[in-house]
Amino acid sequence: MPQSSDILDRILVMEMVRVTEAAAISAANLIGRGDEKAADAAAVEAMREALNALPIDGTVVIGEGERDEAPMLFIGEKVGSEQDGGPQIDIALDPLEGTTITAKAGANALAVLAIAEKGNLLNAPDVYMEKLAVGPGYSEGIIDLDKSVTENVTAVAKEKGVAPADIIVCVLDRPRHEKIIAELRSIGCGIMLIPDGDVAGVIATTDEDTTVDMYMGSGGAPEGVLAAAALRCVGGQFKGRLLFRNDDERQRAYKWGIDDLDKIYDLTELAKGDVIFAATGVTHGSLLAGVKKLRSGKMTTESVVMRASSGTVRWVKSEHGKN
């Protein structure tokens, strides 16, 4: 039986970038056009075409929805050109993380993809997840979802050697986060409020240039798996707990094999083994530049690709010929 790294070695890291680049370029044609669905559909179609060109036996475990909700890249869909005998790969993806951002020409829209050997990515139901993340360099267990906002910030600040007021926390700007924001304000924290795109928000903790120390709040559980995959590659920490609003959402969890509905997940439970994560900027953001159209008709993209087994992070700037 081949080792996980052997299987993933058959898929060049740069191929993952090409997949996210394709989705980003297609979505970029609709930046600022006010049509979220059209932008998302363009990214989905381009990503699916790029994935189907890869020599893999891939299965989408985090995708555009369940079989009866999305025409392509739905959960359980098979992709790749070697579905009979190719390496078995689980795929988590969001062809356009930030559809509203793209429609309004806002910041930090991304095309995102993570892959791992079969069985190593949590098949998360489409419900909310309470999330807490911190970047690399801190002692294990420094963050805890069962502790208060103040306790978590104080622990990170102490280990960083600064006052809690010097910590910057990224939070989705939502009414449901009013209590978190109020408590952060009460201890003097800086808060980066983002309108959408919590994958980008979590990933921002991995890059010192973004100045973001922590991420807090609730967002989509599938996006939590994608964010955890990125943190797995660089040594950050992530805690996630599924949130259920009704029995229908609880049944979704049971459907995907989740029995303990109160479980707190860490990185290695959301994204195990060797993981490759790639993202390409669609619109300009704090982490990645967006797709830029040149006078010549060419386009430029900026991407990041990470691998858990080596801890390697590559920043990729590409120039693409005319379509």
Disulfide bonds with the S-S distance in Angstrom:
none
